């Protein structure tokens, strides 16, 4: 079994600032955003809530998906989030508890 990769979307709040990223350690990467361990967009705008993620077995597919999502219109990103998470619930606590 190979590695697992994730494309994820973080939000500052419902309909707030969004951040899209890719990683092979979703819990660890979101933790670094939440704790503001790295300076940048997520720490500047307090983008801490994990509101969406997708799982990939191929890093190239994950990177391609991330790049495509970043080019999407904001309305499309919001629609994508709301299809799976209409309340914009922070998925991190439950994910971290089971990881």
Backbone as XML, in Angstrom:
<?xml version="1.0"?>
<chain id="A" units="angstrom">
  <residue number="1" name="UNK">
    <atom name="N" x="0.842" y="-1.189" z="0.000"/>
    <atom name="CA" x="0.000" y="0.000" z="0.000"/>
    <atom name="C" x="0.884" y="1.248" z="0.000"/>
  </residue>
  <residue number="2" name="UNK">
    <atom name="N" x="0.590" y="2.182" z="-0.890"/>
    <atom name="CA" x="1.379" y="3.399" z="-1.017"/>
    <atom name="C" x="0.908" y="4.494" z="-0.087"/>
  </residue>
  <residue number="3" name="UNK">
    <atom name="N" x="1.494" y="5.642" z="-0.281"/>
    <atom name="CA" x="1.117" y="6.800" z="0.525"/>
    <atom name="C" x="-0.254" y="7.324" z="0.129"/>
  </residue>
  <residue number="4" name="UNK">
    <atom name="N" x="-0.823" y="8.071" z="1.029"/>
    <atom name="CA" x="-2.089" y="8.745" z="0.779"/>
    <atom name="C" x="-1.822" y="10.244" z="0.773"/>
  </residue>
  <residue number="5" name="UNK">
    <atom name="N" x="-2.458" y="10.930" z="-0.149"/>
    <atom name="CA" x="-2.285" y="12.375" z="-0.287"/>
    <atom name="C" x="-3.646" y="13.044" z="-0.167"/>
  </residue>
  <residue number="6" name="UNK">
    <atom name="N" x="-3.627" y="14.277" z="0.262"/>
    <atom name="CA" x="-4.867" y="15.004" z="0.518"/>
    <atom name="C" x="-4.813" y="16.392" z="-0.110"/>
  </residue>
  <residue number="7" name="UNK">
    <atom name="N" x="-5.906" y="16.787" z="-0.718"/>
    <atom name="CA" x="-6.132" y="18.172" z="-1.108"/>
    <atom name="C" x="-7.169" y="18.689" z="-0.123"/>
  </residue>
  <residue number="8" name="UNK">
    <atom name="N" x="-6.909" y="19.835" z="0.460"/>
    <atom name="CA" x="-7.779" y="20.314" z="1.531"/>
    <atom name="C" x="-8.102" y="21.791" z="1.365"/>
  </residue>
  <residue number="9" name="UNK">
    <atom name="N" x="-9.215" y="22.177" z="1.964"/>
    <atom name="CA" x="-9.609" y="23.587" z="1.999"/>
    <atom name="C" x="-9.821" y="23.980" z="3.455"/>
  </residue>
  <residue number="10" name="UNK">
    <atom name="N" x="-9.167" y="25.057" z="3.846"/>
    <atom name="CA" x="-9.351" y="25.660" z="5.165"/>
    <atom name="C" x="-10.140" y="26.954" z="4.995"/>
  </residue>
  <residue number="11" name="UNK">
    <atom name="N" x="-10.881" y="27.333" z="6.025"/>
    <atom name="CA" x="-11.646" y="28.583" z="6.001"/>
    <atom name="C" x="-11.465" y="29.330" z="7.315"/>
  </residue>
  <residue number="12" name="UNK">
    <atom name="N" x="-11.534" y="30.653" z="7.235"/>
    <atom name="CA" x="-11.457" y="31.467" z="8.451"/>
    <atom name="C" x="-12.793" y="31.434" z="9.199"/>
  </residue>
  <residue number="13" name="UNK">
    <atom name="N" x="-13.878" y="31.295" z="8.454"/>
    <atom name="CA" x="-15.242" y="31.204" z="8.986"/>
    <atom name="C" x="-16.135" y="30.882" z="7.802"/>
  </residue>
  <residue number="14" name="UNK">
    <atom name="N" x="-17.410" y="30.669" z="8.041"/>
    <atom name="CA" x="-18.336" y="30.403" z="6.940"/>
    <atom name="C" x="-18.316" y="31.593" z="5.979"/>
  </residue>
  <residue number="15" name="UNK">
    <atom name="N" x="-18.053" y="31.312" z="4.718"/>
    <atom name="CA" x="-17.941" y="32.303" z="3.644"/>
    <atom name="C" x="-16.765" y="33.261" z="3.835"/>
  </residue>
  <residue number="16" name="UNK">
    <atom name="N" x="-15.826" y="32.890" z="4.693"/>
    <atom name="CA" x="-14.663" y="33.732" z="4.934"/>
    <atom name="C" x="-13.528" y="33.431" z="3.971"/>
  </residue>
  <residue number="17" name="UNK">
    <atom name="N" x="-12.329" y="33.810" z="4.374"/>
    <atom name="CA" x="-11.138" y="33.575" z="3.563"/>
    <atom name="C" x="-10.887" y="32.077" z="3.439"/>
  </residue>
  <residue number="18" name="UNK">
    <atom name="N" x="-10.416" y="31.650" z="2.259"/>
    <atom name="CA" x="-10.160" y="30.237" z="1.987"/>
    <atom name="C" x="-8.688" y="30.010" z="1.671"/>
  </residue>
  <residue number="19" name="UNK">
    <atom name="N" x="-8.226" y="28.813" z="1.988"/>
    <atom name="CA" x="-6.868" y="28.392" z="1.642"/>
    <atom name="C" x="-6.949" y="26.965" z="1.127"/>
  </residue>
  <residue number="20" name="UNK">
    <atom name="N" x="-6.287" y="26.692" z="0.005"/>
    <atom name="CA" x="-6.263" y="25.355" z="-0.580"/>
    <atom name="C" x="-4.831" y="24.854" z="-0.558"/>
  </residue>
  <residue number="21" name="UNK">
    <atom name="N" x="-4.648" y="23.602" z="-0.118"/>
    <atom name="CA" x="-3.314" y="23.023" z="-0.063"/>
    <atom name="C" x="-3.330" y="21.538" z="-0.363"/>
  </residue>
  <residue number="22" name="UNK">
    <atom name="N" x="-2.132" y="20.957" z="-0.425"/>
    <atom name="CA" x="-1.959" y="19.519" z="-0.654"/>
    <atom name="C" x="-0.916" y="19.014" z="0.339"/>
  </residue>
  <residue number="23" name="UNK">
    <atom name="N" x="-1.101" y="17.794" z="0.832"/>
    <atom name="CA" x="-0.184" y="17.229" z="1.819"/>
    <atom name="C" x="-0.315" y="15.713" z="1.858"/>
  </residue>
  <residue number="24" name="UNK">
    <atom name="N" x="0.669" y="15.061" z="2.470"/>
    <atom name="CA" x="0.553" y="13.618" z="2.722"/>
    <atom name="C" x="0.282" y="13.354" z="4.206"/>
  </residue>
  <residue number="25" name="UNK">
    <atom name="N" x="0.143" y="14.412" z="5.004"/>
    <atom name="CA" x="-0.145" y="14.308" z="6.437"/>
    <atom name="C" x="-1.192" y="15.364" z="6.787"/>
  </residue>
  <residue number="26" name="UNK">
    <atom name="N" x="-2.446" y="15.042" z="6.564"/>
    <atom name="CA" x="-3.514" y="16.029" z="6.729"/>
    <atom name="C" x="-3.609" y="16.538" z="8.163"/>
  </residue>
  <residue number="27" name="UNK">
    <atom name="N" x="-3.596" y="15.643" z="9.121"/>
    <atom name="CA" x="-3.709" y="16.063" z="10.525"/>
    <atom name="C" x="-2.534" y="16.955" z="10.912"/>
  </residue>
  <residue number="28" name="UNK">
    <atom name="N" x="-1.327" y="16.544" z="10.574"/>
    <atom name="CA" x="-0.140" y="17.327" z="10.907"/>
    <atom name="C" x="-0.109" y="18.677" z="10.219"/>
  </residue>
  <residue number="29" name="UNK">
    <atom name="N" x="-0.485" y="18.694" z="8.953"/>
    <atom name="CA" x="-0.446" y="19.947" z="8.198"/>
    <atom name="C" x="-1.495" y="20.929" z="8.708"/>
  </residue>
  <residue number="30" name="UNK">
    <atom name="N" x="-2.698" y="20.452" z="8.965"/>
    <atom name="CA" x="-3.739" y="21.345" z="9.484"/>
    <atom name="C" x="-3.334" y="21.856" z="10.869"/>
  </residue>
  <residue number="31" name="UNK">
    <atom name="N" x="-2.695" y="21.005" z="11.664"/>
    <atom name="CA" x="-2.209" y="21.430" z="12.979"/>
    <atom name="C" x="-1.256" y="22.619" z="12.839"/>
  </residue>
  <residue number="32" name="UNK">
    <atom name="N" x="-0.334" y="22.555" z="11.868"/>
    <atom name="CA" x="0.614" y="23.666" z="11.688"/>
    <atom name="C" x="-0.112" y="24.949" z="11.298"/>
  </residue>
  <residue number="33" name="UNK">
    <atom name="N" x="-1.174" y="24.825" z="10.503"/>
    <atom name="CA" x="-1.975" y="26.011" z="10.159"/>
    <atom name="C" x="-2.694" y="26.540" z="11.398"/>
  </residue>
  <residue number="34" name="UNK">
    <atom name="N" x="-3.316" y="25.652" z="12.162"/>
    <atom name="CA" x="-4.110" y="26.055" z="13.327"/>
    <atom name="C" x="-3.254" y="26.731" z="14.392"/>
  </residue>
  <residue number="35" name="UNK">
    <atom name="N" x="-2.061" y="26.216" z="14.568"/>
    <atom name="CA" x="-1.161" y="26.763" z="15.591"/>
    <atom name="C" x="-0.321" y="27.925" z="15.063"/>
  </residue>
  <residue number="36" name="UNK">
    <atom name="N" x="-0.522" y="28.261" z="13.787"/>
    <atom name="CA" x="0.199" y="29.352" z="13.129"/>
    <atom name="C" x="1.711" y="29.191" z="13.266"/>
  </residue>
  <residue number="37" name="UNK">
    <atom name="N" x="2.176" y="27.961" z="13.033"/>
    <atom name="CA" x="3.598" y="27.654" z="13.142"/>
    <atom name="C" x="4.393" y="28.156" z="11.943"/>
  </residue>
  <residue number="38" name="UNK">
    <atom name="N" x="3.702" y="28.442" z="10.854"/>
    <atom name="CA" x="4.343" y="28.977" z="9.655"/>
    <atom name="C" x="3.658" y="30.287" z="9.308"/>
  </residue>
  <residue number="39" name="UNK">
    <atom name="N" x="4.452" y="31.319" z="9.077"/>
    <atom name="CA" x="3.879" y="32.609" z="8.714"/>
    <atom name="C" x="3.390" y="32.552" z="7.275"/>
  </residue>
  <residue number="40" name="UNK">
    <atom name="N" x="2.279" y="33.208" z="7.023"/>
    <atom name="CA" x="1.727" y="33.237" z="5.678"/>
    <atom name="C" x="0.256" y="33.568" z="5.703"/>
  </residue>
  <residue number="41" name="UNK">
    <atom name="N" x="-0.422" y="33.213" z="4.622"/>
    <atom name="CA" x="-1.838" y="33.549" z="4.460"/>
    <atom name="C" x="-2.695" y="32.997" z="5.589"/>
  </residue>
  <residue number="42" name="UNK">
    <atom name="N" x="-2.466" y="31.741" z="5.976"/>
    <atom name="CA" x="-3.340" y="31.141" z="6.992"/>
    <atom name="C" x="-3.167" y="31.793" z="8.358"/>
  </residue>
  <residue number="43" name="UNK">
    <atom name="N" x="-1.946" y="32.190" z="8.698"/>
    <atom name="CA" x="-1.759" y="32.860" z="9.987"/>
    <atom name="C" x="-2.211" y="34.316" z="9.915"/>
  </residue>
  <residue number="44" name="UNK">
    <atom name="N" x="-1.972" y="34.960" z="8.793"/>
    <atom name="CA" x="-2.351" y="36.366" z="8.630"/>
    <atom name="C" x="-3.863" y="36.554" z="8.721"/>
  </residue>
  <residue number="45" name="UNK">
    <atom name="N" x="-4.623" y="35.631" z="8.119"/>
    <atom name="CA" x="-6.082" y="35.766" z="8.077"/>
    <atom name="C" x="-6.799" y="34.779" z="9.007"/>
  </residue>
  <residue number="46" name="UNK">
    <atom name="N" x="-6.049" y="34.101" z="9.856"/>
    <atom name="CA" x="-6.601" y="33.146" z="10.833"/>
    <atom name="C" x="-7.492" y="32.102" z="10.153"/>
  </residue>
  <residue number="47" name="UNK">
    <atom name="N" x="-6.931" y="31.480" z="9.128"/>
    <atom name="CA" x="-7.646" y="30.457" z="8.360"/>
    <atom name="C" x="-7.309" y="29.111" z="8.991"/>
  </residue>
  <residue number="48" name="UNK">
    <atom name="N" x="-8.175" y="28.628" z="9.883"/>
    <atom name="CA" x="-7.854" y="27.454" z="10.695"/>
    <atom name="C" x="-8.818" y="26.283" z="10.569"/>
  </residue>
  <residue number="49" name="UNK">
    <atom name="N" x="-10.003" y="26.486" z="10.040"/>
    <atom name="CA" x="-11.021" y="25.428" z="10.024"/>
    <atom name="C" x="-10.909" y="24.572" z="8.768"/>
  </residue>
  <residue number="50" name="UNK">
    <atom name="N" x="-10.756" y="23.276" z="8.970"/>
    <atom name="CA" x="-10.742" y="22.327" z="7.857"/>
    <atom name="C" x="-12.194" y="22.083" z="7.453"/>
  </residue>
  <residue number="51" name="UNK">
    <atom name="N" x="-12.569" y="22.562" z="6.274"/>
    <atom name="CA" x="-13.971" y="22.450" z="5.858"/>
    <atom name="C" x="-14.177" y="21.472" z="4.708"/>
  </residue>
  <residue number="52" name="UNK">
    <atom name="N" x="-13.078" y="21.015" z="4.085"/>
    <atom name="CA" x="-13.203" y="20.104" z="2.939"/>
    <atom name="C" x="-11.866" y="19.415" z="2.702"/>
  </residue>
  <residue number="53" name="UNK">
    <atom name="N" x="-11.930" y="18.136" z="2.289"/>
    <atom name="CA" x="-10.720" y="17.470" z="1.816"/>
    <atom name="C" x="-11.070" y="16.319" z="0.894"/>
  </residue>
  <residue number="54" name="UNK">
    <atom name="N" x="-10.118" y="15.980" z="0.039"/>
    <atom name="CA" x="-10.222" y="14.845" z="-0.873"/>
    <atom name="C" x="-8.989" y="13.981" z="-0.675"/>
  </residue>
  <residue number="55" name="UNK">
    <atom name="N" x="-9.118" y="12.683" z="-0.932"/>
    <atom name="CA" x="-8.038" y="11.713" z="-0.740"/>
    <atom name="C" x="-7.570" y="11.207" z="-2.103"/>
  </residue>
  <residue number="56" name="UNK">
    <atom name="N" x="-6.247" y="11.091" z="-2.253"/>
    <atom name="CA" x="-5.632" y="10.609" z="-3.490"/>
    <atom name="C" x="-4.548" y="9.591" z="-3.171"/>
  </residue>
  <residue number="57" name="UNK">
    <atom name="N" x="-4.343" y="8.655" z="-4.075"/>
    <atom name="CA" x="-3.246" y="7.698" z="-3.946"/>
    <atom name="C" x="-2.043" y="8.118" z="-4.780"/>
  </residue>
  <residue number="58" name="UNK">
    <atom name="N" x="-2.229" y="9.058" z="-5.689"/>
    <atom name="CA" x="-1.168" y="9.505" z="-6.588"/>
    <atom name="C" x="-0.876" y="10.985" z="-6.334"/>
  </residue>
  <residue number="59" name="UNK">
    <atom name="N" x="0.374" y="11.298" z="-6.011"/>
    <atom name="CA" x="0.745" y="12.679" z="-5.696"/>
    <atom name="C" x="0.516" y="13.606" z="-6.878"/>
  </residue>
  <residue number="60" name="UNK">
    <atom name="N" x="0.776" y="13.118" z="-8.088"/>
    <atom name="CA" x="0.586" y="13.964" z="-9.268"/>
    <atom name="C" x="-0.881" y="14.345" z="-9.449"/>
  </residue>
  <residue number="61" name="UNK">
    <atom name="N" x="-1.781" y="13.400" z="-9.199"/>
    <atom name="CA" x="-3.217" y="13.694" z="-9.286"/>
    <atom name="C" x="-3.628" y="14.704" z="-8.217"/>
  </residue>
  <residue number="62" name="UNK">
    <atom name="N" x="-3.073" y="14.552" z="-7.027"/>
    <atom name="CA" x="-3.397" y="15.475" z="-5.937"/>
    <atom name="C" x="-2.923" y="16.889" z="-6.264"/>
  </residue>
  <residue number="63" name="UNK">
    <atom name="N" x="-1.707" y="17.004" z="-6.765"/>
    <atom name="CA" x="-1.171" y="18.326" z="-7.115"/>
    <atom name="C" x="-1.983" y="18.959" z="-8.238"/>
  </residue>
  <residue number="64" name="UNK">
    <atom name="N" x="-2.353" y="18.154" z="-9.228"/>
    <atom name="CA" x="-3.167" y="18.656" z="-10.335"/>
    <atom name="C" x="-4.521" y="19.159" z="-9.825"/>
  </residue>
  <residue number="65" name="UNK">
    <atom name="N" x="-5.137" y="18.407" z="-8.933"/>
    <atom name="CA" x="-6.429" y="18.817" z="-8.364"/>
    <atom name="C" x="-6.287" y="20.118" z="-7.578"/>
  </residue>
  <residue number="66" name="UNK">
    <atom name="N" x="-5.226" y="20.221" z="-6.775"/>
    <atom name="CA" x="-4.986" y="21.450" z="-6.019"/>
    <atom name="C" x="-4.873" y="22.642" z="-6.967"/>
  </residue>
  <residue number="67" name="UNK">
    <atom name="N" x="-4.086" y="22.496" z="-8.015"/>
    <atom name="CA" x="-3.897" y="23.600" z="-8.966"/>
    <atom name="C" x="-5.207" y="23.980" z="-9.645"/>
  </residue>
  <residue number="68" name="UNK">
    <atom name="N" x="-6.002" y="22.976" z="-9.993"/>
    <atom name="CA" x="-7.297" y="23.261" z="-10.628"/>
    <atom name="C" x="-8.231" y="23.998" z="-9.672"/>
  </residue>
  <residue number="69" name="UNK">
    <atom name="N" x="-8.302" y="23.525" z="-8.426"/>
    <atom name="CA" x="-9.177" y="24.183" z="-7.451"/>
    <atom name="C" x="-8.760" y="25.633" z="-7.215"/>
  </residue>
  <residue number="70" name="UNK">
    <atom name="N" x="-7.469" y="25.885" z="-7.184"/>
    <atom name="CA" x="-6.990" y="27.250" z="-6.958"/>
    <atom name="C" x="-7.409" y="28.190" z="-8.083"/>
  </residue>
  <residue number="71" name="UNK">
    <atom name="N" x="-7.634" y="27.641" z="-9.269"/>
    <atom name="CA" x="-8.056" y="28.461" z="-10.412"/>
    <atom name="C" x="-9.571" y="28.646" z="-10.478"/>
  </residue>
  <residue number="72" name="UNK">
    <atom name="N" x="-10.301" y="27.876" z="-9.704"/>
    <atom name="CA" x="-11.762" y="27.968" z="-9.708"/>
    <atom name="C" x="-12.230" y="29.331" z="-9.208"/>
  </residue>
  <residue number="73" name="UNK">
    <atom name="N" x="-13.417" y="29.722" z="-9.647"/>
    <atom name="CA" x="-14.076" y="30.901" z="-9.091"/>
    <atom name="C" x="-14.439" y="30.616" z="-7.630"/>
  </residue>
  <residue number="74" name="UNK">
    <atom name="N" x="-14.473" y="31.657" z="-6.848"/>
    <atom name="CA" x="-14.794" y="31.509" z="-5.426"/>
    <atom name="C" x="-16.154" y="30.823" z="-5.226"/>
  </residue>
  <residue number="75" name="UNK">
    <atom name="N" x="-17.138" y="31.195" z="-6.024"/>
    <atom name="CA" x="-18.479" y="30.608" z="-5.897"/>
    <atom name="C" x="-18.440" y="29.097" z="-6.092"/>
  </residue>
  <residue number="76" name="UNK">
    <atom name="N" x="-17.605" y="28.612" z="-6.995"/>
    <atom name="CA" x="-17.490" y="27.170" z="-7.231"/>
    <atom name="C" x="-16.877" y="26.477" z="-6.018"/>
  </residue>
  <residue number="77" name="UNK">
    <atom name="N" x="-15.886" y="27.122" z="-5.408"/>
    <atom name="CA" x="-15.252" y="26.552" z="-4.213"/>
    <atom name="C" x="-16.269" y="26.460" z="-3.072"/>
  </residue>
  <residue number="78" name="UNK">
    <atom name="N" x="-17.054" y="27.506" z="-2.909"/>
    <atom name="CA" x="-18.083" y="27.509" z="-1.864"/>
    <atom name="C" x="-19.098" y="26.402" z="-2.123"/>
  </residue>
  <residue number="79" name="UNK">
    <atom name="N" x="-19.506" y="26.242" z="-3.365"/>
    <atom name="CA" x="-20.452" y="25.182" z="-3.716"/>
    <atom name="C" x="-19.863" y="23.808" z="-3.414"/>
  </residue>
  <residue number="80" name="UNK">
    <atom name="N" x="-18.596" y="23.608" z="-3.728"/>
    <atom name="CA" x="-17.926" y="22.335" z="-3.449"/>
    <atom name="C" x="-17.933" y="22.044" z="-1.948"/>
  </residue>
  <residue number="81" name="UNK">
    <atom name="N" x="-17.585" y="23.031" z="-1.148"/>
    <atom name="CA" x="-17.586" y="22.864" z="0.312"/>
    <atom name="C" x="-18.991" y="22.508" z="0.795"/>
  </residue>
  <residue number="82" name="UNK">
    <atom name="N" x="-19.979" y="23.248" z="0.332"/>
    <atom name="CA" x="-21.340" y="23.071" z="0.837"/>
    <atom name="C" x="-21.997" y="21.772" z="0.384"/>
  </residue>
  <residue number="83" name="UNK">
    <atom name="N" x="-21.505" y="21.161" z="-0.685"/>
    <atom name="CA" x="-22.034" y="19.862" z="-1.098"/>
    <atom name="C" x="-21.759" y="18.805" z="-0.031"/>
  </residue>
  <residue number="84" name="UNK">
    <atom name="N" x="-20.598" y="18.865" z="0.589"/>
    <atom name="CA" x="-20.239" y="17.865" z="1.587"/>
    <atom name="C" x="-20.289" y="18.347" z="3.021"/>
  </residue>
  <residue number="85" name="UNK">
    <atom name="N" x="-20.328" y="19.656" z="3.212"/>
    <atom name="CA" x="-20.257" y="20.226" z="4.552"/>
    <atom name="C" x="-21.071" y="21.526" z="4.585"/>
  </residue>
  <residue number="86" name="UNK">
    <atom name="N" x="-22.398" y="21.426" z="4.476"/>
    <atom name="CA" x="-23.231" y="22.624" z="4.342"/>
    <atom name="C" x="-23.145" y="23.600" z="5.512"/>
  </residue>
  <residue number="87" name="UNK">
    <atom name="N" x="-22.801" y="23.125" z="6.685"/>
    <atom name="CA" x="-22.685" y="24.010" z="7.855"/>
    <atom name="C" x="-21.268" y="24.542" z="8.045"/>
  </residue>
  <residue number="88" name="UNK">
    <atom name="N" x="-20.349" y="24.129" z="7.182"/>
    <atom name="CA" x="-18.944" y="24.522" z="7.277"/>
    <atom name="C" x="-18.356" y="24.112" z="8.636"/>
  </residue>
  <residue number="89" name="UNK">
    <atom name="N" x="-18.743" y="22.954" z="9.097"/>
    <atom name="CA" x="-18.237" y="22.412" z="10.353"/>
    <atom name="C" x="-16.737" y="22.166" z="10.234"/>
  </residue>
  <residue number="90" name="UNK">
    <atom name="N" x="-15.996" y="22.484" z="11.280"/>
    <atom name="CA" x="-14.561" y="22.206" z="11.301"/>
    <atom name="C" x="-14.370" y="20.697" z="11.427"/>
  </residue>
  <residue number="91" name="UNK">
    <atom name="N" x="-13.812" y="20.078" z="10.416"/>
    <atom name="CA" x="-13.640" y="18.628" z="10.372"/>
    <atom name="C" x="-12.407" y="18.155" z="11.137"/>
  </residue>
  <residue number="92" name="UNK">
    <atom name="N" x="-11.534" y="19.082" z="11.492"/>
    <atom name="CA" x="-10.264" y="18.699" z="12.115"/>
    <atom name="C" x="-10.414" y="17.965" z="13.449"/>
  </residue>
  <residue number="93" name="UNK">
    <atom name="N" x="-11.213" y="18.434" z="14.408"/>
    <atom name="CA" x="-11.259" y="17.744" z="15.706"/>
    <atom name="C" x="-11.606" y="16.260" z="15.593"/>
  </residue>
  <residue number="94" name="UNK">
    <atom name="N" x="-12.609" y="15.928" z="14.800"/>
    <atom name="CA" x="-12.989" y="14.525" z="14.647"/>
    <atom name="C" x="-11.911" y="13.741" z="13.903"/>
  </residue>
  <residue number="95" name="UNK">
    <atom name="N" x="-11.342" y="14.345" z="12.883"/>
    <atom name="CA" x="-10.283" y="13.691" z="12.113"/>
    <atom name="C" x="-9.065" y="13.418" z="12.999"/>
  </residue>
  <residue number="96" name="UNK">
    <atom name="N" x="-8.659" y="14.414" z="13.774"/>
    <atom name="CA" x="-7.488" y="14.267" z="14.643"/>
    <atom name="C" x="-7.725" y="13.221" z="15.728"/>
  </residue>
  <residue number="97" name="UNK">
    <atom name="N" x="-8.953" y="13.123" z="16.214"/>
    <atom name="CA" x="-9.274" y="12.154" z="17.264"/>
    <atom name="C" x="-9.189" y="10.717" z="16.768"/>
  </residue>
  <residue number="98" name="UNK">
    <atom name="N" x="-9.394" y="10.510" z="15.479"/>
    <atom name="CA" x="-9.399" y="9.161" z="14.913"/>
    <atom name="C" x="-8.140" y="8.828" z="14.127"/>
  </residue>
  <residue number="99" name="UNK">
    <atom name="N" x="-7.191" y="9.732" z="14.080"/>
    <atom name="CA" x="-5.988" y="9.512" z="13.271"/>
    <atom name="C" x="-4.918" y="8.843" z="14.071"/>
  </residue>
</chain>
